[in-house]
Amino acid sequence: MAEPRDGWAKLDILAKVLTPVIIFGLGTWYNVNQGKQAEAQKVSDRIVSLVKSLSSDKVQERKAALALIQYEKSKHPNDVPDELIAIALPVLIETARNDPNPEVAQEANQIAKDVSQSADKTLAASVQRQVDTIQPRVYVHIRNENQRGPAKQIEQKLEAIGFNVPGIQRLDAAPSNTEMRYFRQDDKQDAEKMISLLQEQGVIDAQAKYVPGNENSRAMRPKHFELWFSANSLRPSAEATSQQQAR
């Protein structure tokens, strides 16, 4: 009978030794997980705040928000819940498709794709289609304020056929002939379509110009175009005739 008693005694001693170890281990596990949950909540709060910053009217703030979203995602890849992705993606997609600054739009495009990769493949494919199926965007540049009125009319014509024009900017430089600049070979057809419209509107010196070196650029979104009016474009016909007679 001594052996069973010895066995129970040993188990009792073992239990007394292990119980505090187990309790300590469970407590440590709980605290670690609580810490992880707290950190995940902080990450979520920061990303929500950054997503809100994407609506800022200041380009630098939008750029900073995108850079920080990318940083948070890379540093805490497992702490961004699907619910947060659902909140962030529509804003990122909207920014990728419509932000007037090409660098901001392209960065949002890439982040939207990166963020969606952590979710399921269906979502990732959907995001890819949305950010890549983007409306062509034309940045219009004029040489002087007298050109703004006619340029505005052309802006309306471009928007009527599906091109987005964020606005018209006056710059002190201008090419000798009006140029529709495009930056990817795949965009040539759209550029030529706009040239046809410009010539129909009397901008006879308009020509498409491919700018190489940007085919895979992350700093420039696809379907980015720049319309640069020459100093002699968009003048009333009488003035244009007078200029030619004086030559």
Disulfide bonds with the S-S distance in Angstrom:
none
